[in-house]
Amino acid sequence: MTDAKAIFDTYKTGVFNGSARYDGTALNECRDAGPALQNDVVEILLYFRLHGIAVQADITQMFLQIVLNEKDLDVT
């Protein structure tokens, strides 16, 4: 019988301070910020100033709603 050994090929650690420098570089300087996902506040205010109508919606209706049979609800 041979001894089994666990092999770990990746080492992962959490980042608690992205502005801390290592070899002169911080993690915050290396990441790609990407586009802003929020709308510009000035643009929103100008839109409401120009147009008198606003629309509000419940975003839960945007996502797929799944219905299960009564017998499938209890998984214990």
The first five atom37 places (N, CA, C, CB, O) and aatype in JSON, in Angstrom:
{
  "aatype": [12, 16, 3, 0, 11, 0, 9, 13, 3, 16, 18, 11, 16, 7, 19, 13, 2, 7, 15, 0, 1, 18, 3, 7, 16, 0, 10, 2, 6, 4, 1, 3, 0, 7, 14, 0, 10, 5, 2, 3, 19, 19, 6, 9, 10, 10, 18, 13, 1, 10, 8, 7, 9, 0, 19, 5, 0, 3, 9, 16, 5, 12, 13, 10, 5, 9, 19, 10, 2, 6, 11, 3, 10, 3, 19, 16],
  "atom_mask": [
    [1, 1, 1, 1, 1],
    [1, 1, 1, 1, 1],
    [1, 1, 1, 1, 1],
    [1, 1, 1, 1, 1],
    [1, 1, 1, 1, 1],
    [1, 1, 1, 1, 1],
    [1, 1, 1, 1, 1],
    [1, 1, 1, 1, 1],
    [1, 1, 1, 1, 1],
    [1, 1, 1, 1, 1],
    [1, 1, 1, 1, 1],
    [1, 1, 1, 1, 1],
    [1, 1, 1, 1, 1],
    [1, 1, 1, 0, 1],
    [1, 1, 1, 1, 1],
    [1, 1, 1, 1, 1],
    [1, 1, 1, 1, 1],
    [1, 1, 1, 0, 1],
    [1, 1, 1, 1, 1],
    [1, 1, 1, 1, 1],
    [1, 1, 1, 1, 1],
    [1, 1, 1, 1, 1],
    [1, 1, 1, 1, 1],
    [1, 1, 1, 0, 1],
    [1, 1, 1, 1, 1],
    [1, 1, 1, 1, 1],
    [1, 1, 1, 1, 1],
    [1, 1, 1, 1, 1],
    [1, 1, 1, 1, 1],
    [1, 1, 1, 1, 1],
    [1, 1, 1, 1, 1],
    [1, 1, 1, 1, 1],
    [1, 1, 1, 1, 1],
    [1, 1, 1, 0, 1],
    [1, 1, 1, 1, 1],
    [1, 1, 1, 1, 1],
    [1, 1, 1, 1, 1],
    [1, 1, 1, 1, 1],
    [1, 1, 1, 1, 1],
    [1, 1, 1, 1, 1],
    [1, 1, 1, 1, 1],
    [1, 1, 1, 1, 1],
    [1, 1, 1, 1, 1],
    [1, 1, 1, 1, 1],
    [1, 1, 1, 1, 1],
    [1, 1, 1, 1, 1],
    [1, 1, 1, 1, 1],
    [1, 1, 1, 1, 1],
    [1, 1, 1, 1, 1],
    [1, 1, 1, 1, 1],
    [1, 1, 1, 1, 1],
    [1, 1, 1, 0, 1],
    [1, 1, 1, 1, 1],
    [1, 1, 1, 1, 1],
    [1, 1, 1, 1, 1],
    [1, 1, 1, 1, 1],
    [1, 1, 1, 1, 1],
    [1, 1, 1, 1, 1],
    [1, 1, 1, 1, 1],
    [1, 1, 1, 1, 1],
    [1, 1, 1, 1, 1],
    [1, 1, 1, 1, 1],
    [1, 1, 1, 1, 1],
    [1, 1, 1, 1, 1],
    [1, 1, 1, 1, 1],
    [1, 1, 1, 1, 1],
    [1, 1, 1, 1, 1],
    [1, 1, 1, 1, 1],
    [1, 1, 1, 1, 1],
    [1, 1, 1, 1, 1],
    [1, 1, 1, 1, 1],
    [1, 1, 1, 1, 1],
    [1, 1, 1, 1, 1],
    [1, 1, 1, 1, 1],
    [1, 1, 1, 1, 1],
    [1, 1, 1, 1, 1]
  ],
  "atom_positions": [
    [[0.85, -1.17, 0.0], [0.0, 0.0, 0.0], [0.9, 1.24, 0.0], [-0.97, 0.0, 1.22], [1.87, 1.3, 0.75]],
    [[0.57, 2.21, -0.82], [1.37, 3.45, -0.9], [0.7, 4.54, -0.08], [1.55, 3.9, -2.37], [-0.51, 4.54, 0.13]],
    [[1.52, 5.46, 0.38], [0.99, 6.6, 1.13], [0.4, 7.62, 0.15], [2.09, 7.25, 2.0], [1.06, 8.0, -0.82]],
    [[-0.8, 8.05, 0.41], [-1.43, 9.07, -0.42], [-1.02, 10.45, 0.08], [-2.99, 8.92, -0.42], [-1.0, 10.69, 1.29]],
    [[-0.7, 11.34, -0.84], [-0.3, 12.69, -0.48], [-1.24, 13.68, -1.16], [1.17, 12.97, -0.88], [-1.6, 13.51, -2.33]],
    [[-1.63, 14.67, -0.42], [-2.45, 15.73, -1.0], [-1.54, 16.72, -1.71], [-3.31, 16.45, 0.09], [-0.52, 17.13, -1.16]],
    [[-1.9, 17.09, -2.9], [-1.1, 18.03, -3.68], [-1.94, 19.28, -3.89], [-0.65, 17.41, -5.05], [-3.03, 19.23, -4.45]],
    [[-1.41, 20.39, -3.43], [-2.08, 21.67, -3.61], [-1.23, 22.51, -4.57], [-2.29, 22.41, -2.25], [-0.09, 22.85, -4.25]],
    [[-1.79, 22.83, -5.72], [-1.0, 23.57, -6.69], [-1.29, 25.07, -6.68], [-1.25, 23.02, -8.07], [-0.62, 25.83, -7.39]],
    [[-2.25, 25.51, -5.91], [-2.54, 26.95, -5.83], [-2.55, 27.37, -4.38], [-3.89, 27.29, -6.51], [-2.99, 26.62, -3.5]],
    [[-2.06, 28.56, -4.14], [-2.07, 29.13, -2.8], [-2.84, 30.43, -2.87], [-0.61, 29.35, -2.26], [-2.48, 31.33, -3.63]],
    [[-3.89, 30.54, -2.1], [-4.74, 31.72, -2.13], [-4.78, 32.35, -0.76], [-6.17, 31.37, -2.61], [-4.82, 31.66, 0.26]],
    [[-4.77, 33.65, -0.73], [-4.86, 34.38, 0.52], [-5.78, 35.58, 0.32], [-3.46, 34.82, 1.02], [-5.91, 36.08, -0.79]],
    [[-6.4, 36.02, 1.38], [-7.29, 37.16, 1.3], [-6.52, 38.46, 1.27], [0.0, 0.0, 0.0], [-5.41, 38.56, 1.81]],
    [[-7.1, 39.47, 0.65], [-6.49, 40.8, 0.6], [-7.28, 41.68, 1.54], [-6.47, 41.39, -0.86], [-8.49, 41.88, 1.35]],
    [[-6.61, 42.21, 2.55], [-7.27, 43.06, 3.52], [-6.98, 44.54, 3.31], [-6.86, 42.66, 4.91], [-7.75, 45.39, 3.75]],
    [[-5.88, 44.86, 2.64], [-5.52, 46.25, 2.39], [-4.96, 46.34, 0.98], [-4.48, 46.77, 3.45], [-3.79, 46.04, 0.75]],
    [[-5.8, 46.75, 0.04], [-5.39, 46.84, -1.35], [-4.44, 47.97, -1.64], [0.0, 0.0, 0.0], [-3.81, 47.99, -2.7]],
    [[-4.31, 48.93, -0.72], [-3.39, 50.05, -0.94], [-2.01, 49.78, -0.36], [-3.96, 51.31, -0.34], [-1.1, 50.6, -0.55]],
    [[-1.83, 48.66, 0.33], [-0.51, 48.33, 0.87], [0.44, 48.01, -0.29], [-0.59, 47.12, 1.85], [0.05, 47.37, -1.26]],
    [[1.67, 48.46, -0.17], [2.65, 48.29, -1.25], [3.52, 47.06, -1.01], [3.53, 49.54, -1.37], [3.93, 46.77, 0.11]],
    [[3.79, 46.34, -2.11], [4.7, 45.21, -2.11], [5.6, 45.38, -3.33], [3.94, 43.83, -2.13], [5.1, 45.42, -4.46]],
    [[6.88, 45.47, -3.14], [7.85, 45.75, -4.21], [7.5, 47.05, -4.94], [7.9, 44.59, -5.21], [7.69, 47.15, -6.15]],
    [[6.99, 48.03, -4.21], [6.71, 49.34, -4.79], [5.39, 49.46, -5.53], [0.0, 0.0, 0.0], [5.1, 50.52, -6.09]],
    [[4.58, 48.4, -5.56], [3.31, 48.42, -6.29], [2.18, 48.02, -5.36], [3.36, 47.49, -7.52], [2.32, 47.08, -4.57]],
    [[1.06, 48.73, -5.46], [-0.13, 48.39, -4.69], [-1.12, 47.66, -5.58], [-0.77, 49.67, -4.08], [-1.16, 47.88, -6.79]],
    [[-1.93, 46.79, -4.98], [-2.93, 46.04, -5.74], [-3.96, 46.98, -6.38], [-3.63, 45.03, -4.84], [-4.42, 46.72, -7.49]],
    [[-4.31, 48.05, -5.69], [-5.28, 49.0, -6.24], [-4.78, 49.66, -7.52], [-5.6, 50.06, -5.21], [-5.59, 50.08, -8.35]],
    [[-3.47, 49.76, -7.7], [-2.92, 50.36, -8.91], [-2.93, 49.38, -10.08], [-1.5, 50.85, -8.66], [-2.88, 49.81, -11.23]],
    [[-2.99, 48.09, -9.8], [-2.91, 47.07, -10.86], [-4.27, 46.66, -11.4], [-2.2, 45.86, -10.33], [-4.35, 46.13, -12.51]],
    [[-5.32, 46.87, -10.67], [-6.63, 46.37, -11.1], [-7.25, 47.3, -12.14], [-7.57, 46.23, -9.89], [-6.95, 48.49, -12.18]],
    [[-8.1, 46.74, -12.96], [-8.82, 47.5, -13.98], [-10.14, 47.95, -13.39], [-9.03, 46.66, -15.28], [-10.96, 47.11, -13.0]],
    [[-10.36, 49.24, -13.32], [-11.56, 49.77, -12.68], [-12.82, 49.47, -13.49], [-11.43, 51.27, -12.48], [-13.87, 49.2, -12.9]],
    [[-12.74, 49.5, -14.8], [-13.91, 49.24, -15.63], [-14.85, 50.43, -15.67], [0.0, 0.0, 0.0], [-14.59, 51.45, -15.02]],
    [[-15.95, 50.32, -16.41], [-16.88, 51.44, -16.52], [-17.72, 51.6, -15.26], [-17.79, 51.24, -17.73], [-17.92, 50.65, -14.5]],
    [[-18.21, 52.8, -15.04], [-19.1, 53.07, -13.91], [-20.46, 52.42, -14.19], [-19.26, 54.61, -13.66], [-21.02, 52.58, -15.27]],
    [[-20.97, 51.69, -13.21], [-22.25, 51.0, -13.39], [-23.43, 51.85, -12.95], [-22.25, 49.71, -12.63], [-24.57, 51.54, -13.29]],
    [[-23.18, 52.91, -12.2], [-24.25, 53.79, -11.75], [-24.4, 54.94, -12.75], [-23.96, 54.33, -10.32], [-23.43, 55.37, -13.38]],
    [[-25.61, 55.43, -12.87], [-25.85, 56.59, -13.71], [-25.32, 57.84, -13.04], [-27.35, 56.74, -14.02], [-25.27, 57.92, -11.81]],
    [[-24.92, 58.81, -13.84], [-24.42, 60.07, -13.33], [-25.58, 60.83, -12.68], [-23.76, 60.91, -14.46], [-26.65, 60.96, -13.27]],
    [[-25.37, 61.35, -11.47], [-26.43, 62.04, -10.73], [-26.88, 63.29, -11.48], [-25.95, 62.41, -9.32], [-28.07, 63.58, -11.52]],
    [[-25.95, 64.02, -12.06], [-26.31, 65.24, -12.81], [-27.18, 64.87, -14.01], [-25.04, 66.0, -13.27], [-28.14, 65.57, -14.31]],
    [[-26.84, 63.79, -14.68], [-27.64, 63.34, -15.83], [-29.06, 62.97, -15.4], [-26.97, 62.14, -16.51], [-30.01, 63.28, -16.11]],
    [[-29.2, 62.33, -14.27], [-30.53, 61.95, -13.77], [-31.34, 63.19, -13.43], [-30.4, 61.04, -12.54], [-32.52, 63.28, -13.78]],
    [[-30.72, 64.14, -12.75], [-31.43, 65.37, -12.38], [-31.84, 66.17, -13.6], [-30.57, 66.23, -11.46], [-32.95, 66.71, -13.64]],
    [[-30.98, 66.25, -14.6], [-31.34, 66.96, -15.84], [-32.47, 66.26, -16.57], [-30.12, 67.08, -16.75], [-33.33, 66.92, -17.16]],
    [[-32.49, 64.94, -16.55], [-33.56, 64.21, -17.21], [-34.9, 64.53, -16.56], [-33.29, 62.7, -17.15], [-35.89, 64.77, -17.26]],
    [[-34.95, 64.55, -15.22], [-36.2, 64.85, -14.54], [-36.59, 66.31, -14.72], [-36.09, 64.53, -13.06], [-37.77, 66.65, -14.67]],
    [[-35.62, 67.18, -14.94], [-35.93, 68.59, -15.19], [-36.53, 68.78, -16.58], [-34.66, 69.47, -15.03], [-37.4, 69.62, -16.78]],
    [[-36.05, 67.99, -17.55], [-36.52, 68.13, -18.93], [-37.82, 67.37, -19.18], [-35.46, 67.65, -19.89], [-38.66, 67.82, -19.96]],
    [[-37.99, 66.24, -18.54], [-39.16, 65.39, -18.77], [-39.98, 65.34, -17.49], [-38.74, 63.96, -19.22], [-39.44, 65.15, -16.4]],
    [[-41.27, 65.5, -17.63], [-42.13, 65.56, -16.46], [-42.59, 64.21, -15.94], [0.0, 0.0, 0.0], [-43.27, 64.15, -14.91]],
    [[-42.23, 63.13, -16.61], [-42.72, 61.82, -16.22], [-41.55, 60.94, -15.79], [-43.5, 61.16, -17.39], [-40.51, 60.9, -16.45]],
    [[-41.74, 60.25, -14.68], [-40.73, 59.29, -14.2], [-41.4, 57.93, -14.06], [-40.1, 59.75, -12.84], [-42.6, 57.84, -13.79]],
    [[-40.64, 56.88, -14.23], [-41.15, 55.52, -14.13], [-40.42, 54.79, -13.01], [-41.0, 54.76, -15.48], [-39.19, 54.87, -12.9]],
    [[-41.18, 54.09, -12.19], [-40.6, 53.29, -11.12], [-41.06, 51.86, -11.32], [-41.02, 53.83, -9.71], [-42.21, 51.61, -11.68]],
    [[-40.16, 50.91, -11.09], [-40.5, 49.5, -11.31], [-39.88, 48.65, -10.21], [-40.02, 49.02, -12.69], [-38.89, 49.03, -9.59]],
    [[-40.47, 47.49, -9.99], [-39.95, 46.52, -9.05], [-38.97, 45.62, -9.79], [-41.09, 45.69, -8.38], [-39.37, 44.91, -10.71]],
    [[-37.69, 45.64, -9.42], [-36.7, 44.9, -10.19], [-36.8, 43.39, -9.99], [-35.32, 45.36, -9.83], [-36.17, 42.64, -10.73]],
    [[-37.56, 42.93, -9.01], [-37.69, 41.48, -8.84], [-38.4, 40.85, -10.03], [-38.44, 41.15, -7.55], [-38.23, 39.65, -10.29]],
    [[-39.17, 41.61, -10.75], [-39.86, 41.09, -11.92], [-38.91, 40.92, -13.1], [-41.0, 42.01, -12.31], [-39.26, 40.27, -14.09]],
    [[-37.7, 41.49, -13.02], [-36.73, 41.36, -14.1], [-36.08, 39.99, -14.11], [-35.67, 42.44, -13.97], [-35.55, 39.57, -15.14]],
    [[-36.1, 39.29, -13.0], [-35.4, 38.03, -12.88], [-36.35, 36.86, -13.08], [-34.71, 37.93, -11.53], [-37.56, 36.96, -12.85]],
    [[-35.79, 35.74, -13.5], [-36.58, 34.54, -13.74], [-37.2, 34.05, -12.44], [-35.71, 33.44, -14.37], [-36.51, 33.88, -11.44]],
    [[-38.49, 33.83, -12.47], [-39.2, 33.33, -11.3], [-39.41, 31.83, -11.5], [-40.57, 34.08, -11.09], [-39.95, 31.4, -12.52]],
    [[-38.99, 31.04, -10.52], [-39.09, 29.58, -10.62], [-40.13, 29.1, -9.62], [-37.7, 28.9, -10.35], [-40.1, 29.48, -8.45]],
    [[-41.03, 28.26, -10.07], [-42.07, 27.69, -9.22], [-41.81, 26.19, -9.1], [-43.5, 27.98, -9.79], [-41.61, 25.5, -10.1]],
    [[-41.81, 25.7, -7.86], [-41.6, 24.27, -7.61], [-42.9, 23.62, -7.19], [-40.53, 24.06, -6.54], [-43.79, 24.26, -6.63]],
    [[-43.0, 22.32, -7.46], [-44.14, 21.56, -6.97], [-44.09, 21.49, -5.46], [-44.16, 20.14, -7.59], [-43.01, 21.59, -4.86]],
    [[-45.23, 21.32, -4.84], [-45.32, 21.26, -3.38], [-44.46, 20.12, -2.81], [-46.78, 21.09, -2.94], [-43.84, 20.29, -1.76]],
    [[-44.43, 18.97, -3.48], [-43.65, 17.83, -2.99], [-42.14, 18.07, -3.1], [-44.03, 16.57, -3.76], [-41.37, 17.4, -2.41]],
    [[-41.7, 18.99, -3.94], [-40.28, 19.26, -4.12], [-39.76, 20.35, -3.19], [-40.01, 19.65, -5.54], [-38.55, 20.59, -3.14]],
    [[-40.64, 21.02, -2.45], [-40.22, 22.11, -1.58], [-39.47, 21.61, -0.35], [-41.41, 22.93, -1.16], [-38.52, 22.26, 0.09]],
    [[-39.88, 20.49, 0.22], [-39.25, 19.96, 1.43], [-38.08, 19.07, 1.03], [-40.28, 19.16, 2.3], [-38.27, 17.98, 0.5]],
    [[-36.85, 19.55, 1.28], [-35.67, 18.8, 0.88], [-34.98, 18.12, 2.05], [-34.69, 19.71, 0.18], [-33.89, 17.57, 1.9]],
    [[-35.62, 18.15, 3.25], [-34.98, 17.54, 4.42], [-35.23, 16.06, 4.5], [-35.46, 18.2, 5.69], [-34.76, 15.4, 5.43]]
  ]
}
